[in-house]
């Protein structure tokens, strides 16, 4: 039994890290907004999904244009990532402006309900547009069936040499790590990052220190949503097929990851995401072995969430969270 | 005051006039109808026109519409005006039942073509039974659809308890699979199919290495596939729908799992090829829908379908067409038995059940006492290249 599990481990690590990286970057979006507004932005999963659709649409259009095929795919991907990030960032800012800012001083339950409403709205808008354009809301990106596209072409060699690693896995992981490092730098080393931390700590005092709170909150939403949207593109590249409902399950799990790492703590969210991805992958590959066939792979979520409950029982503030001090 | 009064008079006068005019209008149209003798017979389709199965639901509807349009003239000569009323059941049992109530309330509807999902057909057919509206299903394969002793329910396809064993026979005898890994999607359809397959495969001497579930709506199935890779089976069976099936095929091939993958009719859709791409090669499906491109009539059907709707046929298009054919045959019989007068729903119900040896484009239809088709077959397809529809490689008769 143990040898079989050990044989599996490299593959489980690779697949778990891929999934975990996706969870981690989405979890950052939840944690940033929570840290600054104490609002659980349930629409964040849908921003991720919208990013996946925008990115796929761009990839489809770009591969349709002749001269683009001479551009290296990695550059095309970077361009698509940047554009999608900007668009979803603006979308996130817009949602904050329209749906959350007017309700900022209301009881906390009210913006929460609005967030759920926004998430349904985004799901159905995207579904409507996808159905209008394709007749079917399950959309498959071009890198899949068009092997001339160099995402696929560059991955062919690695598929042949080592069947278990996909080139896109490397891309997803590197891009996710870069995004996380960039964000960490932004929050901890720049002026705006400092302002963000100040607003998170105490909004009123920060305002007294001539920090433009509205602007800082807008920027928080922009950065969080841009990261979420860019992750959506990475997700679409990795898994190929997307539908308007991917944001729900993924958003829920990313939120869980944020709680696991300690909500409000950005490094905690990164760690929580990676951990949750690894746990899930480990469970679905080994649960049958561990339980001698009583529990199958379908119990992977149960396994992951039992770990979550255990962690929260002993450390309610999450792995990296600090015990909450009452704001005065 | 005076103003108001005159305004009131004017308004009520106008109202009276409009009522009078409207009355005239309606009586006039009634008169017209009486003159040409064109009594309206409506036939409803109930299929998912939105949601994940919309591709197939639309295909069934269009197939049915095509047959109806072709037969329109014949019924006009008999003095009846045929109309199609499409309903969208959204693959949702609640919606299906609500639509069934609407269908029951519309007295002109004499028959229903539908559903696609067995889970929707079962509760909806209880309503049809109440109103004595015959239903002929082009696609429902769950056993319970016809085994509840309802007089109204018929189907032209084979049943699940036949599809699983037929798949097992093909896997063990033709593909020579000794060790089989089964994945299912935890839905009534997927689990039922996978379990029927498992039982039949075991009795044929194959070893089942694993029976694992996945969650519908997820996109990452690498965990389960890692298990498959480490167990090294000669065949993977998937009980589920194309959205997950396509991703499983793709991710399995990326992991270097090169063995054949076999699935049920839920994977029989062009979207499967779209999702899996080149990876779809060496995939087999058992389907209740035959290949209409083989016969002369089938080719003609495909051409005229394309010409009419500017769309390629899906596997179930032709079943929608043949189902409508059976329904219209039943209605025609009922009209004739009723001295060319409008038959009642109960008469149509009995006439549809009584249809014998109807030759459709693809399948022959004779209903037994449960409403199952005596001529139903299971077809086996192989994806030799990444294109849809797949190539027919075998049929298993009842």
Interface residues (C-beta under 8 A of the other chain):
Chain A: X4 X7 X8 X11 X12 X15 X18 X19 X131 X135 X136 X137 X138 X140 X144 X145 X147 X159 X163 X164 X166 X235 X239 X240 X241 X242 X243 X245 X246 X248 X249 X280 X281 X283 X284 X285 X288 X296 X297 X298 X300 X301
Chain B: X50 X52 X54 X55 X186 X210 X211 X212 X213 X214 X215 X217 X218 X219 X220 X222 X223 X224 X226 X227 X229 X230 X243 X246 X247 X250 X254 X255 X256 X271 X274 X275 X277 X278 X386
